[in-house]
């Protein structure tokens, strides 16, 4: 029961860190959770029904976090694509707005 409570706390903390975009914190939380998950997996065959239900709740929370992360990744990819499109458009029209030297400036450059 203590292992499961620890895992529940770590998954909840990971979800909060993920929403705060603290990806280093998420990674550290996942590293701390790994041994807990391994131990719970070893104990799973003998787990009571109530424990299995709590594990399902933890898995559901983790799934929601992953879905949220996938949505954020899609959003950021779309923003990046829009920025790249804008960058290409600016690069295409920028030469039209660059000042060319006046004939007098060109003449003085040729004399010097």
C-alpha positions in Angstrom: 0.0 0.0 0.0 2.9 2.4 0.8 4.5 1.6 -2.6 1.2 2.4 -4.4 0.8 5.6 -2.4 4.3 6.6 -3.3 3.6 5.9 -7.0 0.3 7.9 -6.8 2.2 10.9 -5.4 4.9 10.7 -8.0 2.4 10.4 -10.9 0.4 13.3 -9.5 3.6 15.4 -9.1 4.7 14.5 -12.6 1.4 15.6 -14.0 1.7 19.0 -12.2 5.3 19.4 -13.4 4.3 18.5 -17.0 1.6 21.2 -17.0 4.1 23.7 -15.6 6.4 22.7 -18.5 9.1 21.7 -16.0 10.5 18.9 -18.2 13.6 18.4 -16.2 11.4 17.9 -13.1 9.2 15.4 -15.0 12.3 13.4 -16.0 13.6 13.4 -12.4 10.1 12.3 -11.2 10.0 9.5 -13.7 13.5 8.3 -12.7 12.3 8.3 -9.0 9.2 6.4 -10.0 11.0 3.6 -12.0 12.0 1.5 -9.0 8.5 1.8 -7.4 6.9 0.7 -10.7 9.3 -2.3 -10.9 8.5 -3.4 -7.4 4.8 -3.0 -7.9 5.0 -5.0 -11.2 6.7 -7.8 -9.3 3.9 -7.8 -6.7 1.1 -7.4 -9.2 0.0 -11.1 -9.5 -0.8 -11.2 -5.8 -2.4 -7.8 -5.6 -5.9 -7.4 -4.1 -8.7 -6.1 -6.3 -8.7 -2.7 -4.4 -5.0 -2.3 -5.1 -5.6 -3.1 -8.8 -8.3 -0.4 -9.0 -5.9 2.2 -7.5 -3.3 1.1 -10.1 -5.9 1.6 -12.8 -6.5 5.1 -11.5 -2.8 5.9 -11.6 -2.6 4.6 -15.1 -5.5 6.7 -16.1 -3.9 9.8 -14.7 -0.7 9.0 -16.5 -2.6 8.5 -19.8 -4.3 11.9 -19.4 -0.9 13.5 -18.9 0.5 11.8 -22.0 -2.6 12.9 -24.0 -2.1 16.5 -22.8 1.6 16.3 -23.7 0.7 15.0 -27.2 -1.7 17.9 -27.6 0.9 20.4 -26.5 3.5 18.9 -28.9 1.0 19.2 -31.8 0.3 22.8 -30.8 4.0 23.7 -30.7 4.6 22.0 -34.0 1.8 24.0 -35.6 3.3 27.2 -34.2 6.7 26.3 -35.5 5.3 25.5 -38.9 3.5 28.9 -39.0 6.8 30.7 -38.0 8.8 28.9 -40.6 6.2 29.9 -43.2 6.4 33.5 -42.1 10.2 33.4 -42.2 10.1 32.1 -45.8 7.7 34.8 -46.8 9.9 37.5 -45.3 13.0 36.1 -47.0 11.1 36.2 -50.3 10.0 39.8 -50.0 12.9 41.3 -48.1 15.0 42.0 -51.2 12.3 44.4 -52.4 12.6 46.5 -49.3 16.4 46.6 -49.1 17.7 50.0 -50.0 20.0 50.1 -53.0 22.8 52.6 -53.2 21.9 55.9 -55.0 23.7 56.6 -58.3 25.8 59.2 -56.5 26.8 56.6 -53.9 27.7 54.1 -56.6 29.8 56.8 -58.4 31.7 57.7 -55.2 32.4 54.0 -54.5 33.8 53.6 -58.1 36.1 56.7 -57.7 37.5 55.7 -54.3 
